[in-house]
Amino acid sequence: MEAERNFYKLLKWLYLKMNADNQVGNQKA
């Protein structure tokens, strides 16, 4: 299902983005 694949892509992108944001936040702290 195409919609499902796009949904997982979005989840993965959000997950990676949150990880990157956390790393930046840790470096500032």
C-alpha positions as CSV (number, residue, x, y, z in Angstrom):
1,M,0.0,0.0,0.0
2,E,1.4,3.3,-1.1
3,A,-0.1,5.4,1.7
4,E,1.3,3.0,4.3
5,R,4.8,3.3,2.8
6,N,4.6,7.0,2.8
7,F,3.5,7.0,6.4
8,Y,6.5,4.9,7.5
9,K,8.8,7.3,5.5
10,L,7.3,10.2,7.4
11,L,7.7,8.4,10.8
12,K,11.3,7.6,10.0
13,W,12.0,11.2,8.9
14,L,10.5,12.5,12.1
15,Y,12.5,10.0,14.2
16,L,15.8,11.0,12.6
17,K,14.9,14.7,12.9
18,M,14.2,14.4,16.6
19,N,17.4,12.5,17.1
20,A,19.4,15.3,15.3
21,D,17.6,17.9,17.4
22,N,18.4,16.0,20.6
23,Q,22.1,15.9,19.7
24,V,22.2,19.6,18.9
25,G,20.5,20.3,22.3
26,N,23.0,18.1,24.1
27,Q,25.9,20.0,22.6
28,K,24.5,23.3,23.7
29,A,23.8,22.2,27.2
